[in-house]
């Protein structure tokens, strides 16, 4: 049988600094509402043979690939002797074989959850002309490790950077030559759980602090949530899956707990050897969430090629829709936005996905109106 898988001038400082309105750095939000059915993340982690899915409200079936997300109301069809493995949001593993089924997952107490993923909300991108460093990580994230990898974009002509981490009554700084990343040292002042910090990188008189916006800081997880993550990770590792599936699931677990920086690290390492549409799409979505539009664009473009090679029609449709949002709403390129919406519309009609047809038509009319004004 054949297995089918988805498949830089001055010295730089990083600073964590105090602020009288410090809690605003992480954009403190009220408690999240109860998780609904579409927020539970149930993932296909193995496909062998011909496996197809028809979503609720669709007319036609499309192929299932590695990383396909299953929702309540879906129908999954397997031609004999095909089989697949599904990890449900409660981290239970299910084998399914020939026949037509609803998904084998319950929605009580999901350990993996997140936004539905059908909508991409790309915000207007801050101009990134390379004249000042932009913090890549950590930003808008929680952390499991108290010694994170600090990363930023390169500045043309810079031969070093000043890197500073600041927080309430806290300061650590270092100079970095040439490189655009450095691990927060073991011997540096301890990053305390639940405290808001911010990374600042400077070079040539320009600073990452030039980027506007709130919520660009980070915080280390407290002991209670850290324990929950560690238990979930152990449960995933005990499922006996391939390393690729295990790393993919752990990244989802991290994202569930707001550990976006470390989820990205896992996925970027995985993507070097495991070429799967689901991995690059997830990276694109995480970078959108961090407000890093250009990084998201790069991963979605990669995902577009992978979805085509995997014959993943739903994945291709979702990537076109995401790129349309990036170009139309974040980068102001109406021409490319319209091209990707046309592609979205063609695939949605082929699948019989009326909801996406309606969404694409609405966006298309909006962008075409803007392009002639």
C-alpha positions in Angstrom: 0.0 0.0 0.0 1.1 3.6 -0.6 0.9 6.0 2.4 -0.4 9.4 1.4 0.8 12.2 3.7 0.7 15.9 3.6 3.2 15.4 3.0 22.8 44.5 9.6 25.7 48.7 11.3 25.6 49.0 15.0 25.5 46.8 18.2 22.2 45.2 18.9 20.5 45.2 22.4 17.5 43.2 23.6 15.6 44.9 26.4 12.8 44.1 28.8 11.6 47.4 30.3 9.2 48.7 32.9 6.1 50.6 32.1 3.4 52.3 34.3 0.7 50.7 32.1 2.6 47.4 31.8 -0.4 45.0 31.6 -1.4 46.6 28.3 1.6 45.1 26.6 0.0 41.7 26.5 -3.5 43.1 25.9 -5.1 41.5 28.9 -8.5 40.1 27.9 -11.5 38.8 29.8 -12.0 35.1 30.3 -12.6 33.2 27.1 -16.2 31.9 26.5 -17.0 28.3 26.6 -15.5 26.3 23.7 -17.9 25.6 20.9 -18.0 22.6 18.6 -16.0 24.3 15.8 -13.2 25.3 18.2 -12.3 21.7 19.1 -9.3 20.6 17.1 -9.5 17.0 15.8 -6.7 16.1 13.3 -6.0 13.4 10.8 -2.5 12.3 11.4 -2.2 9.3 9.0 -3.8 8.6 5.6 -3.4 5.4 3.5 -5.4 4.9 0.4 -8.4 6.9 -0.7 -10.0 8.9 2.1 -12.5 11.7 1.4 -14.5 14.2 3.4 -17.7 16.2 3.0 -18.3 19.1 5.3 -21.7 20.0 6.7 -23.4 22.1 4.0 -21.1 21.0 1.2 -22.3 19.2 -2.0 -19.2 17.2 -2.8 -16.4 15.1 -1.2 -12.7 16.2 -1.3 -9.6 14.2 -0.4 -8.4 14.0 3.2 -4.7 14.7 3.7 -2.3 14.8 6.7 -3.5 17.5 9.1 -7.1 17.7 7.8 -9.2 19.1 10.6 -12.4 17.2 11.4 -15.5 18.9 12.8 -18.9 17.7 14.1 -21.2 17.2 11.1 -18.5 16.0 8.7 -18.8 12.8 6.8 -15.6 10.8 6.1 -15.6 8.1 3.4 -12.9 5.4 3.1 -12.7 3.1 0.1 -11.5 -0.4 1.0 -8.8 -1.2 2.0 -8.0 2.5 3.0 -7.5 3.5 6.6 -6.7 6.6 8.6 -5.8 7.7 12.1 -7.5 10.6 13.9 -6.3 12.3 17.1 -9.3 13.9 18.7 -9.2 17.1 20.7 -9.2 15.1 24.0 -5.9 13.5 22.7 -7.4 10.1 22.1 -6.3 8.1 19.0 -8.8 6.5 16.7 -8.3 4.2 13.7 -10.9 4.3 11.0 -11.3 1.9 8.0 -13.6 1.3 5.1 -17.0 2.9 5.1 -18.7 6.2 5.6 -18.7 7.7 9.1 -19.2 10.8 11.2 -16.1 11.8 13.1 -15.1 9.5 16.0 -14.7 12.4 18.4 -16.7 13.8 21.3 -16.5 17.5 22.2 -16.4 17.3 26.0 -13.2 18.8 27.6 -11.1 19.4 24.5 -7.4 19.6 25.2 -6.7 21.0 21.8 -8.8 23.9 20.6 -8.6 27.1 18.7 -10.4 29.4 16.2 -12.3 27.7 13.4 -9.6 28.7 11.0 -11.9 29.5 8.0 -11.5 33.2 8.4 -8.2 35.0 8.2 -8.1 38.5 9.7 -5.0 40.1 8.4 -4.4 43.6 9.8 -2.8 46.5 8.0 0.9 45.7 7.8 3.5 48.1 9.3 6.0 49.1 6.5 9.0 46.7 6.7 11.6 48.3 4.5 14.5 46.8 6.4 15.6 50.1 8.0 14.9 49.0 11.5 14.7 45.6 13.2 11.3 43.9 13.8 11.0 41.5 16.7 10.0 38.0 15.5 10.1 36.2 18.8 9.0 36.3 21.5 6.0 38.7 20.8 2.3 38.4 21.6 3.0 35.1 23.2 3.3 33.1 26.4 6.4 31.0 27.0 7.1 27.5 28.4 10.8 28.1 28.6 12.3 30.8 30.8 15.3 30.9 28.4 13.6 31.7 25.0 15.3 32.2 21.7 15.2 35.9 20.9 14.8 36.6 17.1 14.5 39.7 14.9 14.8 40.8 11.3 18.1 41.9 9.8 18.8 45.5 9.0 20.9 46.1 5.8 24.4 47.1 6.6 24.2 46.5 10.4 27.2 44.7 11.9 25.7 44.3 15.3 22.6 44.9 17.5 21.8 46.0 21.0 19.3 43.6 22.5 17.3 44.3 25.7 14.6 42.6 27.7 12.7 44.8 30.1 10.0 44.4 32.6 8.7 45.9 35.9 11.9 46.6 37.9 13.8 44.4 35.4 16.5 44.9 32.8 18.9 42.7 30.9 20.9 43.7 27.9 23.5 42.3 25.5 25.4 43.1 22.4 25.1 40.7 19.4 27.4 40.9 16.5 26.0 40.1 13.0 23.6 37.4 14.0 19.8 38.0 14.2 19.1 35.7 17.1 20.4 34.9 20.6 19.2 32.6 23.3 18.3 34.3 26.6 21.3 33.0 28.7 21.1 30.6 31.6 23.0 33.0 33.8 20.8 36.0 33.0 18.3 37.4 35.5 15.4 35.0 35.9 12.2 35.6 34.0 9.4 35.2 36.5 6.1 33.5 35.7 3.1 35.8 35.0 5.2 38.9 34.6 5.0 40.9 31.4 8.2 41.6 29.5 9.2 43.1 26.2 12.1 42.5 23.8 13.6 45.6 22.2 16.3 45.5 19.5 18.3 48.5 18.4 20.8 49.3 15.6 22.0 52.3 13.8 19.8 54.7 15.8 16.7 52.7 14.9 14.7 50.4 17.2 12.1 47.6 17.1 10.1 49.9 19.4 9.4 52.0 16.3 6.8 49.4 15.4 3.5 50.7 16.7 0.8 48.7 18.6 0.1 47.1 21.9 0.4 43.5 22.9 3.9 43.0 21.6 5.3 41.6 24.9 5.5 38.1 26.4 5.2 36.3 29.7 6.3 32.9 31.1 3.6 30.4 32.0 2.6 29.9 35.7 3.1 26.5 37.3 -0.5 25.3 37.0 -0.7 25.9 33.2 2.8 24.6 32.7 1.8 21.3 34.4 -1.3 21.1 32.0 1.0 21.6 29.0 3.5 19.0 30.2 0.7 16.5 30.9 -0.7 17.0 27.4 2.7 16.7 25.8 3.3 13.4 27.6 -0.1 12.1 26.5 0.7 13.0 22.9 4.2 11.3 23.1 2.6 8.2 24.5 0.3 7.8 21.4 3.0 5.9 19.5 2.8 8.1 16.4 5.5 9.1 14.0 7.8 11.9 15.1 6.3 14.2 12.4 2.7 13.6 13.8 3.9 14.0 17.3 5.6 17.3 16.7 2.6 18.6 14.8 0.3 17.7 17.6 2.6 19.3 20.2 2.6 22.5 18.2 -1.2 22.5 18.3 -1.1 21.9 22.1 1.3 24.8 22.5 -0.9 27.1 20.4 -3.9 26.1 22.5 -2.1 27.5 25.6 -0.9 30.7 23.9 2.6 29.4 23.4 2.8 30.7 19.9 6.5 31.4 19.7 7.4 27.8 20.7 4.7 26.4 18.5 6.4 28.2 15.6 9.8 26.9 16.5 8.5 23.3 16.5 6.7 23.8 13.1 9.6 25.6 11.4 12.0 22.8 12.5 9.5 20.2 11.3 9.0 21.9 7.9 12.6 21.5 7.0 12.2 17.8 6.5 8.4 17.2 6.5 6.8 18.9 3.5 3.1 19.1 4.4 0.5 21.7 3.6 -1.0 21.5 7.1 2.4 22.5 8.7 2.9 25.5 6.5 -0.7 26.7 6.7 -0.5 26.5 10.5 2.7 28.6 10.4 1.0 31.2 8.3 -1.9 31.4 10.7 0.4 31.8 13.7 2.4 34.6 12.0 -0.9 36.4 11.1 -1.8 36.1 14.8 1.5 37.7 15.7 1.0 40.6 13.3 3.9 39.5 11.1 2.3 39.7 7.7 5.3 39.2 5.5 6.3 36.0 7.3 2.7 34.7 7.0 2.7 35.5 3.3 5.9 33.5 2.8 4.5 30.4 4.5 1.1 30.6 2.7 2.8 30.8 -0.7 4.7 27.7 0.2 1.5 26.1 1.4 -0.2 26.9 -1.9 2.4 24.8 -3.8 2.1 22.0 -1.3 -1.7 21.9 -1.4 -1.6 21.6 -5.1 0.9 18.8 -5.0 -1.2 16.9 -2.4 -4.4 17.5 -4.4 -5.8 19.1 -1.3 -8.6 21.1 -2.8 -9.9 22.4 0.5 -6.4 23.4 1.7 -5.7 25.2 -1.6 -9.1 27.1 -1.3 -8.3 28.2 2.3 -4.8 29.3 1.3 -6.1 31.4 -1.6 -8.6 33.0 0.8 -5.8 33.7 3.3 -3.6 35.3 0.7 -6.5 37.4 -0.6 -6.9 38.8 2.9 -3.2 39.4 3.3 -2.9 41.3 0.0 -6.2 43.1 0.1 -6.3 44.1 3.8 -2.7 44.1 5.0 -0.5 44.9 2.0 -2.9 47.0 -0.1 -2.4 45.0 -3.3 -5.9 44.8 -4.7 -4.9 43.1 -7.9 -3.3 40.1 -6.2 -6.2 40.0 -3.7 -8.7 39.7 -6.6 -6.7 37.0 -8.3 -6.7 34.9 -5.1 -10.4 35.5 -4.5 -11.2 34.4 -8.1 -9.2 31.2 -7.4 -11.0 30.8 -4.0 -14.4 31.2 -5.7 -13.6 28.6 -8.4 -12.6 26.0 -5.9 -15.5 26.7 -3.5 -18.0 26.2 -6.4 -16.3 22.9 -7.3 -16.5 21.7 -3.8 -20.0 23.0 -3.3 -19.1 25.1 -0.3 -21.8 27.8 -0.4 -20.6 29.6 2.7 -17.1 30.2 1.2 -18.7 31.1 -2.2 -20.7 33.8 -0.4 -17.7 35.0 1.6 -15.5 35.2 -1.5 -18.1 37.0 -3.6 -18.6 39.6 -0.9 -14.9 40.2 -0.6 -14.5 40.2 -4.4 -17.1 42.9 -4.8 -15.5 45.0 -2.0 -12.0 44.8 -3.5 -13.2 45.4 -7.1 -15.0 48.5 -5.9 -11.9 49.8 -4.1 -9.7 49.1 -7.1 -11.7 51.4 -9.4 -11.9 54.3 -6.8 
